[in-house]
Amino acid sequence: MKDFFLCDCAQHENKVITSSFVVVSKQVKPKKSGEPYLALTLGDRSGQVEAKMWDNVEEAIDAFEQDDFVKVKGLLNKYKNRFQITVHKLRRLGETEVDFSDYLPKTTKDIGELWQTLAGFVASFRDPYLKALVEAFMADPEIAEAYRNAPAAKTLHHAYIGGLLDHVVSLFRTCDLVCRNYPQINRDLLLAGAFLHDIGKIHELTYNRSFSYTTRGQLLGHMVIELEMLHNKIAQVPEFPDELQTLVEHLIISHHGQYEFGSPKLPMFPEALMLHYLDDLDSKMESMRAHFEREAALENAWTSYNSSLARPLLNTAKFLEKKPAAASAPAPATSEDLVPDSLTPTLPGLEMPENNTNTAPMAAAARPDKVS
């Protein structure tokens, strides 16, 4: 069992640590001298960290590969305001030395409850074809098991076991709320699109050791995989309307919203446009939440650079948090301070109260509940 996790980095800064990690990525790069060094990304269930091995590299290059588990001894410090490990020694771990639950992040929410929430929304569908379609997916034991466990992405958002289900339930709730303000929206069509928009991730991503892409995922992408899955299930729903199938297909292939984001088509009807924006919103809000959580131990309200959002972020809870007032030095005594109160003249009606301060304390902003 690991006794050090990457979420504890702030408590071990500038110390030599020894712990085990999964190798998320491995690159051999040249130093200025031409000699090789190892550039690694190491991970555990609480996060990832960059690591460099400068010495004794020749012995380590062939000792392990990406997705292997390694035991590392090295110096933990900061470089450009981000933690990194300078590796002194490492060795590959055997399977019997590994507790897999230490290395893949997992939602802290109850998977069963999330699945029941999803089923409750689907039960409220009025369109019999869309209801039968989504229920056909949920009744497939292989798909249901994968849907409950898959991450929603490799790194950008909801990148943890149960992330896909967590993301879709959150998206269902938002879609349901926003539909109430836009009565022209076909709620069942929008929610069916939300259920299906990332379902191909169960085949696009692999998550046994670390989050990476399968060969099919790398070559086809989740949207192509989703169309194949959709056609297989539609064949099980008698007389599914061709027009409705076309709309569902468009929801899938347009949900990235822009060509440069890998969308073959732009959203061309209201439900497709809403799905794109609400999906994008949920993804970005989770990316921010996760970044704040990773840097919760830092005092600075500004985070490090967020690569997916291409900016640093301001944690408003920290920014508005009430700071303890610094003790003020006593004011220098004046001649009036040396006169006894009994000798200090006071005009009638102008007596000053003993406490002349009128400062109302500012309420400290409440921290948001921690969500995983």
N, C-alpha and C positions, 0 to 999 in steps of 0.2 A: 504494500500500500504506500503510495506516495505521501511524503510528509511536507513537500513543498509544491505549491501550485503557482502558476504565473500571476494570479491575482494578488499574490503576496509580495510582489517585487519591491514595492515601496519600503517594506520592512527589512529588506535584505540588500538594499543598495550599497554598492562598493564592498560587498562581501563575496567570498568564494562559496559557491553553493554546489551541492552534489544532488542530482535528481534525475529522474527518467522522463523522457519525452518521446512523442512520435515525430518522425522526420516528415514535415509537411512538404518541404522542397529541399533539393540538394543541387548545388552548382559548384563546379570547379573553375576558379578564375585565376588569372595571372596577377602577381604582384608587379610593382614597377621593375623589380629585378628580373622578372620573367618566371620566377618560381611560382608554383601553384599555391593557392589557399582555398579553403572551403567556405562558401557562403551558404548558410543554412537558415531555414525557417523551422523552428521547433514549436510544438504545440502540446497542450493538454486540455482538459475539459474547460478550463477557465480562460483560455486565450492562446495567443501565439507571440513569439518573440524572435527577433533576428539574432543569429549567432555567427561568429566568425572563428575559424581555426587557422592560425597563422603558422604554427610550428608543428613539426612531426607529421606533416600532412601526408607524406608518401605512405606512411603506415596505415592511415585512416581512410584513404580514398576508396579502396576496394573492400573495406571492412563492413560497410552497410550501404543501403540504398534508400531511396524515397519510400515512405510508408513503413519503414522498419522502426522498431522501438530501440532507443539507445539510452544508456546511462551516461550522463555528462557531468564532468567536474570543470568549473570555470568561474571567472570573475563576472559578477553581475553589476553593470554600471549603466550610465546614461550616455547616449551619443545623440546630439541634436535633439535633446529633450525627450528621447525615447529609450526605453530600456533595451539593452542588448547583452549577450553573453559572449565573452572571449573564452573560447573553449581551450582548456589545458589538456584534458584527456577525455576519451569517450570509448565506449564499447557497445556492440550490438547485444540486445537482450534476447533471450530465448522466449518462446511462447509461454512456457510455464512460469516465467518471472513477471508476466504482464497481467494486470487487472484492467480489462478493456474499458471499464466504466471510468477509469481515471483520465482517459484521453479524448473522448468525444463529448463536447458540451451537449447538454440535454435540457429541454424545457423543465421548469419547476412546476408547471401547471399540470393538472390531472388530465392525462390523455383520454381516459374514459369519459370524463365530463365534457371535454372539448368535442369528442365524437358525438355525444348525445346532443350537444347544442347544435351541431351541424345537422343531425338527423331531424331535430325539431324544426329547423328552418325549412328543410326539404319537405317535411310533412305538411307544411303550410302552402305549398305550391297549389295553384288552381289549374294550371295547364297540365292535362293528363300525360301528354307526351314528354314534356320536360321533366315532370316528376318521375315518370317511369324510367327515363334515361339516367338521371342521376342516381336513382335507387338501384339500377342495374350495376352501376359502378360500385356503389357502397356494399352491395350484396356479394360482390366478387371477393372471396377471402384473400386471394393473393394481392389484389389491388388495395383492399381495405387495410391489410397489415402494413403494406409499404406506405400508404398514404398517412397512416398514423405515426410513422417513424421517420420519414424522409425529411431532410432539411429543405428549406425553400430556396436556398442558393448556396454556392460554394463559399463565398466570403461576404457578399454585399449586404445581405439582410436575412434575418431569421436563419442564420447558419448554425443550426444546432438540431439534434435529434428531436423530432416533433415540431420542427419549425414550419414545415409546409402546412400542417393542420392548424397550428397556432395562427399563421398568417391568414389562412382562408376563413377561419372563424372570425377573426378581427375584421376582415374584409366584408364578410356577410353582415356583421353588425352595422358597419358603416354604410354599406349599400342599402340596407333596410331603412336606416334613418334618413338618408338623403332622398330616397324614393318618395318619402312622405311630402317632401317639398316640391317634387316634380311629378305631378299626377300623370303626365304623358308617358312616363317611363314604364315599360313592361317589367315589373319586378321579378317575375319568374325567369324571364330571359336573362336579366342582369345577374341574378344569383346563380343560374346555371353556368353562365360564363365565368363567374368568380370561382365556382367549384372546379371547372375544367381548365382554367387558364394556365395553371402550372402543374397539372397532373402528370405531364410527361417527365417531370423532375424525378419521379420514382424510378425511371429507367435512364435518365440522363446522368444522374449523379450516383456515385458509389460512396458509402459511408461506413465501411467496416473498420478501417483504421484511421483514416483522415478523410476529409471531404475532397473528392476529385471527380473527374469526368470518366464515364465509361467510354468505350470505343464508339458505340452507337450515339451516345450523347455528344461526343466530340465531332463526329462526322455529320450527324443529322440535326442536332439541337432539339430542345423539348417541344417546340411547336409542331415540327413534322411528326414526331412521335405521338403527340396528342391527336393529330388528325387521324392517324392510323388507329389509335385506341378508340376514338370517337366512332369511326365507321364500323368497327367490330361490335360496339355496343348498340348503335342505332339499328343494326341488323337484327337485334334481339327485341326491338320494340315494334310491334306490328303497325304498319301503315304510318310510320313516322313521316310527317309532311316534308317534302323536298325543300319548300321555302324556309321552313324552320331549321332544317339542317344547314342550309346556306348561311343563315344568320348566326348559328352557333359556330360554324367554321370561321366566319369573319371575326367573331369575338375572340377566338383563339389566335388567329394570325395577325390581329391588329392591336393586341393589348400592350405591346411595347410602345406604341404611339407614334414613333418616328422612324424613318428609314435608317437613320444613322444608329439607332438603337436595336437594329436587327428586325424591324417590323416589315414584313413583305408588303403590307397594305396599311394605309392610314385609317383610323377609325372613321366610318362613314355613316353611322346612324347613332342616335342618342345613347342607347345602351352601351355601344362599343366605346364611345367617347368617355362616358362616365366610368366604365370599367377601367380604362387606361388611367385616368386621373386618380381614381380612388386607390387602385393598385400601387401606383407610383407614390401616392401620399403615405400609404401604410408602410411601404418599403423604406421610405426616407425617415419616417418617424421612428421606426425600429432601429435604423442605422444610427440615428442620433442617440436614442436611449442606450443602445449597447456601448457606444463610445463614451458616454458619461459614466456608465457603470465600470468600464475598464479603467477609467482614470478617476474613480471616486476618491482614492486616497490622496490625490494631489490637491493642494490648497488653491491653486490658481483656478479662477472661474473660466478661463479660456483653455480649451483642450489643445492637443497637438493637431496637426493637419489630418483631416479626414479625407482619404484618397477617393472614396466613392462619391462624396459630395463636393470634392475639390475646394475645400475651405476649412479653416479651423472653426470651432463651434464655441458659443458662449453658453455656459451652464447658468441659466437665470436664477435657479435656486441658490447656487453658491454666490452669485453676483449680488443678490438681494438679501443674503443672510446677514443678520445683525451682528456686527463685530463688537466685542467688549470695549467699552470706552477706556482710553488710556488715562491713567491717573495724572491729573494736572498739578503742576507745581504751584505752591501757594504764592499769591501775589505779594510783591514787596510791600512792607508796612509804610503807611504815610503818616503825616503828622496828625491827621484826623483820627487815624486808628489808635493813636496813643492817648486820646482824650477820653476819660471815663464817660460811660453812658449818662451818668447823672449830670455831667457838665455839658452834654451836647444839646444845643438849643433846637427845639422843634416847634414849627409854626402850627397853630391850631388847624385841624382838618387835613394836615399833610403828613400825619404819622404813617410811616412805612411798615408794612407787615414784615414779620420775621423772615419769611421765605418769599423772595420776589421773583423766583424762577417760574417760568410758564412754558416749560418744554414738555411736550407730550411724547412719550417713547414711541418709536416707530415699531409696529408689529413685525416680527421676523416672518419672512415668507416661509410657508410650510413646504417641506420637501415632498416631492411626489413619491407615491408608493413605489417600491422597487418591483419591477416586472421583469420576467425572464421569457 
